[in-house]
Amino acid sequence: MCVDMKKCQYHGQCVIAAPDLFSFAEDGSLKWVETIDDSLRQQAEDAADVCPEQAITLEG
């Protein structure tokens, strides 16, 4: 999974949709799990779907 930080506007919809995969660091930067297994695939797809900027892409 990849987040295009040139597109990301920190809306936080990914954090709401997939809290096991996305979070905000103390400094406000976005953190995410880059390599996901099948058990988290649906959360990753949900996060990509709700991203207003379509900054999240799933690889594979």
Secondary structure, DSSP 8 states (H G I E B T S, - for coil): -EE-TTT-----HHHHH-TTTEEE-TTS-EEE-SS--GGGHHHHHHHHHH-TT--EE---
